[in-house]
């Protein structure tokens, strides 16, 4: 096709999932012609933004040049439209790319505009969010400047990336204020009905909340922010109307959804995510399409820990399909959430599909530990930059290829 660049494997997105797949494919089949479509010039370690907001990690340590981790052809553009029936992608520049196989690793989008007044309020007068890297330092500034009063923290309807992050910021802020002797009236407004989706961890986090004297408000969804009046309005999910709360500090977790260019495409399921088999990560209607990470319509936690387990499965299945071999399952829904319950201690929640509790280490999973703090602040960032983004599967010996 004249004027249309063709790739054996085209990867959409230069986040953790996209770079992990691209790097693993380069190791497994260096002869394949692959490319990553990604408009951004920097790569963010988003799990670190909670630590930035807690005064533990400088923002500079969470951001590196995309070029340092790009293992293949980099198409610095964005997707406008998927055309899977012709195995093509239309880019915002007007260019077209064709492919034999497609991997969608486009992440999700933050729908700030769905909360009235929020975008005007963010970044001043105590309104912040660790879900934006540029605002995470402001979170810590607000925590430091807080001299007492009402502190509100919100969590929208699931799914969201890192479901523990909305409460991690509460714990780090509360711990900082307690150490300084600052009186804080803490409130957590959650669209859901529990502190965590897995009951075992929810009970443990109920105890953490009680320890800080924090009040949970379940079934509350943030719908409006009035920055001038310092008021946040919530809609009760039981249909009983709205309630407006005054605040001195407000941390907002925005509603989240699949990127618009996925929602409007033939690849989407009814909720807008890429419709893939939850175990093989292969599209249920287009055999040459796979998805990984936040954009995939799989019922697992949207975390970097999930991508660490997903990318080896996806790469093995993609190559199996390419070779005409059977495509198997392999991904069990693993997700991990290191919940920073105070400065120096983390509760490490690990689980698979259907809320099955698993533990990498033979320790009580409901007990916060200093060991996990070291893992969260030192080991996991190192693993992210040097293991995940490099497409290395530590459970697969180097001499055993992905291709079987």
C-alpha positions as CSV (number, residue, x, y, z in Angstrom):
1,X,0.0,0.0,0.0
2,X,1.7,3.2,-1.2
3,X,2.0,5.9,1.4
4,X,1.0,3.6,4.3
5,X,3.9,2.4,6.6
6,X,3.5,-1.3,7.5
7,X,4.7,-3.0,10.7
8,X,4.7,-6.7,11.8
9,X,3.6,-5.5,15.2
10,X,2.2,-2.0,15.9
11,X,2.0,-0.9,19.6
12,X,-0.2,2.0,20.6
13,X,1.2,3.7,23.7
14,X,4.6,4.3,25.2
15,X,3.6,3.7,28.8
16,X,4.6,0.8,31.0
17,X,2.7,-1.8,29.0
18,X,3.7,-0.6,25.5
19,X,7.4,-0.2,26.3
20,X,7.5,-3.6,28.1
21,X,5.9,-5.4,25.1
22,X,8.2,-3.6,22.6
23,X,11.3,-4.4,24.6
24,X,10.3,-8.0,25.1
25,X,9.5,-8.5,21.4
26,X,12.9,-7.0,20.5
27,X,14.6,-9.6,22.7
28,X,12.5,-12.5,21.4
29,X,12.3,-11.6,17.7
30,X,14.7,-8.9,16.8
31,X,13.9,-9.4,13.1
32,X,10.3,-8.2,13.6
33,X,9.5,-4.8,12.3
34,X,7.8,-3.1,15.2
35,X,6.8,0.5,16.1
36,X,5.4,2.3,19.1
37,X,3.0,5.2,18.6
38,X,3.4,7.7,21.4
39,X,3.2,11.5,21.3
40,X,4.9,12.3,24.6
41,X,8.6,13.0,24.9
42,X,8.9,12.0,28.6
43,X,7.9,8.9,30.5
44,X,6.4,9.2,34.0
45,X,6.7,6.8,36.8
46,X,3.2,7.5,38.0
47,X,3.3,5.2,41.1
48,X,5.8,7.7,42.5
49,X,3.4,10.6,42.5
50,X,1.9,9.5,45.8
51,X,5.4,9.7,47.3
52,X,5.9,13.1,45.8
53,X,2.6,14.3,47.3
54,X,3.8,12.8,50.6
55,X,7.1,14.7,50.6
56,X,9.1,11.5,50.1
57,X,10.3,11.6,46.5
58,X,11.2,14.6,44.3
59,X,9.1,14.9,41.2
60,X,12.3,14.8,39.1
61,X,12.8,11.2,40.0
62,X,9.5,10.2,38.4
63,X,10.2,11.5,34.9
64,X,12.8,10.4,32.3
65,X,13.2,11.0,28.6
66,X,11.0,8.6,26.5
67,X,14.0,8.1,24.1
68,X,16.0,6.5,26.9
69,X,13.5,3.5,27.0
70,X,12.2,3.3,23.4
71,X,13.6,0.1,22.0
72,X,12.2,0.3,18.5
73,X,10.8,2.7,15.8
74,X,9.1,5.6,17.6
75,X,6.1,7.2,15.8
76,X,5.7,10.5,17.7
77,X,2.0,10.9,16.9
78,X,-1.4,10.0,18.4
79,X,-4.2,7.7,17.3
80,X,-7.3,9.3,15.8
81,X,-9.1,6.1,14.7
82,X,-8.8,2.4,14.8
83,X,-9.8,0.5,11.6
84,X,-9.4,-3.1,12.6
85,X,-11.3,-4.5,9.7
86,X,-8.5,-3.3,7.4
87,X,-5.8,-3.7,10.0
88,X,-5.0,0.0,9.9
89,X,-4.7,2.9,12.3
90,X,-5.3,6.6,11.4
91,X,-3.1,9.1,13.3
92,X,-4.0,12.6,14.2
93,X,-1.5,13.9,11.7
94,X,-3.4,12.2,8.9
95,X,-0.9,9.5,8.4
96,X,-2.0,5.8,8.2
97,X,-0.2,2.8,9.6
98,X,-1.0,-0.8,8.8
99,X,-0.1,-3.9,10.8
100,X,-0.1,-7.7,11.0
101,X,-0.7,-7.5,14.7
102,X,-1.8,-4.7,17.0
103,X,-1.1,-4.2,20.7
104,X,-3.2,-1.5,22.4
105,X,-1.5,-0.1,25.4
106,X,-3.1,3.4,25.5
107,X,-3.8,3.7,29.2
108,X,-6.9,5.5,30.3
109,X,-8.0,9.1,30.5
110,X,-8.7,11.4,33.5
111,X,-12.1,13.0,33.1
112,X,-11.6,16.2,35.1
113,X,-14.3,18.0,33.2
114,X,-17.0,15.7,34.7
115,X,-16.7,17.6,38.0
116,X,-18.1,21.0,37.8
117,X,-15.7,23.8,38.7
118,X,-12.8,21.4,39.4
119,X,-10.5,22.4,36.6
120,X,-10.6,26.1,37.7
121,X,-10.0,25.2,41.4
122,X,-7.0,22.8,40.9
123,X,-3.6,24.0,42.0
124,X,-4.6,26.7,44.4
125,X,-6.5,27.4,47.6
126,X,-5.8,23.9,48.9
127,X,-7.3,21.9,46.0
128,X,-5.0,19.3,44.5
129,X,-4.6,15.8,43.0
130,X,-1.7,13.4,42.9
131,X,-3.2,12.0,39.7
132,X,-1.5,14.9,37.9
133,X,2.3,14.9,38.2
134,X,2.5,18.6,38.0
135,X,0.2,18.9,41.0
136,X,1.8,16.3,43.2
137,X,4.4,18.8,44.6
138,X,1.6,21.1,45.3
139,X,-0.1,18.4,47.4
140,X,3.0,18.3,49.7
141,X,3.1,22.1,49.8
142,X,-0.6,22.1,51.0
143,X,0.2,19.4,53.6
144,X,3.1,21.4,54.9
145,X,1.1,24.7,55.0
146,X,-2.0,23.1,56.6
147,X,-2.6,24.5,60.1
148,X,-5.8,22.7,60.9
149,X,-9.3,22.3,59.8
150,X,-11.3,20.0,57.5
151,X,-9.4,17.8,55.0
152,X,-11.5,16.0,52.4
153,X,-10.3,13.1,50.1
154,X,-12.4,11.7,47.3
155,X,-12.6,8.5,45.3
156,X,-14.8,8.1,42.2
157,X,-16.6,5.1,40.7
158,X,-14.3,2.2,39.6
159,X,-12.4,1.4,37.6
160,X,-9.5,3.8,38.2
161,X,-5.8,3.5,38.0
162,X,-4.3,2.4,41.4
163,X,-7.4,2.1,43.4
164,X,-5.4,2.6,46.6
165,X,-4.0,6.0,45.7
166,X,-7.0,8.0,46.8
167,X,-6.5,6.8,50.4
168,X,-2.7,6.7,50.4
169,X,-2.6,10.5,50.2
170,X,-4.9,10.6,53.2
171,X,-2.6,8.4,55.3
172,X,0.6,10.2,54.4
173,X,-1.0,13.6,55.1
174,X,-2.6,12.5,58.3
175,X,0.7,11.0,59.5
176,X,2.5,14.3,58.7
177,X,-0.1,16.3,60.5
178,X,0.0,14.0,63.5
179,X,3.8,14.2,63.8
180,X,3.5,18.0,63.8
181,X,0.6,18.1,66.2
182,X,-1.8,19.6,63.8
183,X,-5.5,19.0,64.4
184,X,-7.2,17.7,61.2
185,X,-10.8,16.7,60.7
186,X,-10.4,13.9,58.1
187,X,-13.1,12.7,55.7
188,X,-12.9,10.2,52.9
189,X,-15.7,10.4,50.4
190,X,-15.9,7.2,48.4
191,X,-18.3,6.3,45.6
192,X,-18.0,2.6,46.6
193,X,-19.2,0.8,49.7
194,X,-15.9,-0.2,51.3
195,X,-12.3,1.0,51.7
196,X,-11.0,-1.6,49.4
197,X,-12.5,-4.1,46.9
198,X,-11.0,-7.2,48.7
199,X,-12.7,-7.7,52.1
200,X,-9.6,-8.9,53.9
201,X,-7.7,-5.7,53.0
202,X,-10.8,-3.5,53.6
203,X,-11.0,-4.7,57.2
204,X,-7.3,-3.9,57.7
205,X,-7.8,-0.4,56.2
206,X,-10.8,0.2,58.4
207,X,-8.5,-0.1,61.3
208,X,-6.0,2.3,59.7
209,X,-8.8,4.9,59.2
210,X,-9.9,4.5,62.8
211,X,-6.4,5.0,64.0
212,X,-6.3,8.4,62.3
213,X,-9.8,9.3,63.5
214,X,-10.8,9.6,59.8
215,X,-14.5,9.3,58.8
216,X,-15.4,7.3,55.7
217,X,-18.5,8.4,53.7
218,X,-19.4,5.6,51.4
219,X,-21.8,6.0,48.5
220,X,-20.7,9.6,47.8
221,X,-19.6,10.9,44.4
222,X,-18.0,14.3,43.9
223,X,-19.9,16.3,41.3
224,X,-18.8,20.0,41.9
225,X,-16.2,22.1,43.5
226,X,-16.6,25.8,44.4
227,X,-13.0,27.0,44.9
228,X,-14.0,30.5,46.0
229,X,-16.3,29.2,48.7
230,X,-14.2,26.2,49.5
231,X,-17.1,23.9,49.1
232,X,-17.3,20.4,47.6
233,X,-20.7,18.9,46.5
234,X,-21.3,15.2,46.5
235,X,-24.2,13.2,45.1
236,X,-25.4,10.2,47.2
237,X,-25.5,7.0,45.2
238,X,-28.6,5.9,47.0
239,X,-30.6,8.6,45.3
240,X,-31.2,10.6,48.4
241,X,-29.8,13.8,46.9
242,X,-26.7,16.0,47.3
243,X,-24.7,17.2,50.2
244,X,-22.2,20.1,50.2
245,X,-19.2,20.0,52.5
246,X,-16.8,22.8,53.5
247,X,-13.1,22.1,53.2
248,X,-9.7,23.6,54.1
249,X,-7.8,21.0,52.0
250,X,-9.3,18.9,49.2
251,X,-7.6,16.1,47.4
252,X,-9.6,14.9,44.3
253,X,-9.3,11.7,42.4
254,X,-11.0,12.3,39.1
255,X,-13.4,10.0,37.2
256,X,-11.6,7.9,34.7
257,X,-12.5,6.1,31.5
258,X,-11.1,4.5,28.4
259,X,-9.5,7.0,25.9
260,X,-12.1,8.5,23.5
261,X,-10.5,7.0,20.5
262,X,-11.0,3.5,22.0
263,X,-14.6,4.2,23.1
264,X,-15.6,5.1,19.6
265,X,-13.8,2.2,17.9
266,X,-14.9,-1.3,16.9
267,X,-12.4,-2.6,19.5
268,X,-14.4,-1.4,22.5
269,X,-16.7,-3.3,24.8
270,X,-19.9,-1.9,26.1
271,X,-18.0,0.1,28.8
272,X,-15.5,1.5,26.3
273,X,-12.5,-0.6,27.1
274,X,-10.6,-2.9,24.6
275,X,-12.6,-6.1,24.6
276,X,-10.1,-8.9,25.3
277,X,-10.2,-12.3,26.9
278,X,-9.3,-11.8,30.5
279,X,-6.7,-14.6,30.6
280,X,-5.0,-14.4,27.1
281,X,-5.4,-10.6,26.6
282,X,-6.3,-11.3,23.0
283,X,-9.3,-9.5,21.4
284,X,-12.5,-11.5,21.4
285,X,-13.4,-10.5,17.9
286,X,-10.2,-9.5,16.2
287,X,-7.6,-12.3,16.4
288,X,-4.7,-10.0,15.5
289,X,-5.4,-7.5,18.3
290,X,-4.2,-7.6,21.9
291,X,-4.4,-5.2,24.8
292,X,-2.5,-4.6,28.0
293,X,-2.7,-2.4,31.0
294,X,-5.3,0.2,31.9
295,X,-7.1,0.3,28.6
296,X,-7.8,-3.5,28.6
297,X,-11.3,-4.6,29.4
298,X,-10.1,-7.0,32.1
299,X,-11.6,-7.0,35.6
300,X,-8.2,-6.6,37.4
301,X,-6.7,-3.7,39.3
302,X,-5.2,-1.2,36.9
303,X,-1.7,-1.1,38.4
304,X,2.0,-1.4,37.3
305,X,2.1,-4.7,39.1
306,X,-0.6,-6.0,36.8
307,X,1.5,-5.0,33.8
308,X,4.5,-6.9,35.2
309,X,2.4,-10.1,35.0
310,X,0.6,-9.2,31.8
311,X,3.3,-8.5,29.4
312,X,5.0,-11.9,29.4
313,X,1.6,-13.5,28.8
314,X,0.7,-11.1,26.0
315,X,4.1,-11.5,24.2
316,X,4.0,-15.3,24.4
317,X,0.4,-15.4,23.0
318,X,1.2,-12.8,20.3
319,X,4.1,-14.9,19.1
320,X,2.1,-18.1,19.3
321,X,-0.6,-16.6,17.2
322,X,2.0,-15.4,14.7
323,X,3.5,-18.9,14.5
324,X,0.1,-20.6,14.1
325,X,0.4,-22.2,17.6
326,X,-2.4,-22.3,20.1
327,X,-3.0,-19.1,22.2
328,X,-3.4,-20.0,25.9
329,X,-4.5,-18.1,29.0
330,X,-1.8,-17.3,31.5
331,X,-2.9,-14.1,33.2
332,X,-4.7,-14.8,36.4
333,X,-5.7,-11.2,37.2
334,X,-2.8,-10.5,39.5
335,X,-2.6,-7.0,40.9
336,X,-0.6,-5.4,43.7
337,X,-1.2,-2.3,45.7
338,X,1.4,-1.1,48.2
339,X,-0.7,1.1,50.5
340,X,1.4,3.6,52.3
341,X,-0.4,3.8,55.7
342,X,2.2,6.1,57.3
343,X,5.7,7.4,56.5
344,X,7.8,4.3,56.9
345,X,5.1,1.6,56.7
346,X,3.2,0.0,53.9
347,X,0.5,-2.6,53.7
348,X,1.1,-4.7,50.6
349,X,-2.2,-5.8,49.1
350,X,-1.9,-8.6,46.5
351,X,-4.8,-10.3,44.8
352,X,-6.0,-12.0,41.6
353,X,-9.3,-12.3,39.8
354,X,-12.4,-12.5,41.9
355,X,-10.7,-11.0,44.9
356,X,-8.5,-14.1,45.6
357,X,-5.8,-13.0,48.1
358,X,-2.2,-14.0,47.2
359,X,1.1,-13.1,48.9
360,X,4.5,-13.1,47.3
361,X,6.2,-13.3,50.7
362,X,5.1,-15.8,53.5
363,X,3.9,-12.9,55.8
364,X,0.6,-11.8,57.1
365,X,-0.7,-9.7,54.2
366,X,-2.8,-7.4,56.5
367,X,0.1,-6.1,58.6
368,X,1.9,-2.9,57.5
369,X,5.6,-3.4,57.4
370,X,8.8,-1.3,57.1
371,X,10.1,-3.9,54.6
372,X,7.3,-3.0,52.3
373,X,8.2,0.7,52.7
374,X,11.6,0.0,51.4
375,X,10.1,-2.0,48.5
376,X,7.7,0.9,47.7
377,X,10.3,3.6,47.8
378,X,13.4,1.8,46.5
379,X,12.8,-1.6,45.0
380,X,9.7,-1.0,43.0
381,X,11.0,2.1,41.2
382,X,14.2,0.3,40.3
383,X,12.2,-2.7,39.0
384,X,10.0,-0.3,37.0
385,X,12.9,1.4,35.2
386,X,15.2,-1.6,34.8
387,X,12.9,-4.7,34.7
388,X,9.4,-3.8,33.4
389,X,10.3,-1.1,30.9
390,X,13.1,-3.3,29.6
391,X,10.7,-6.2,29.0
392,X,12.4,-8.6,31.3
393,X,10.5,-11.4,32.9
394,X,12.4,-12.5,35.9
395,X,10.6,-15.9,36.0
396,X,11.7,-16.8,32.5
397,X,15.4,-17.8,32.1
398,X,17.1,-15.8,29.5
399,X,17.8,-19.0,27.3
400,X,14.1,-19.8,27.1
401,X,12.4,-17.7,24.4
402,X,8.9,-16.3,24.5
403,X,8.2,-18.3,21.4
404,X,8.1,-21.6,23.3
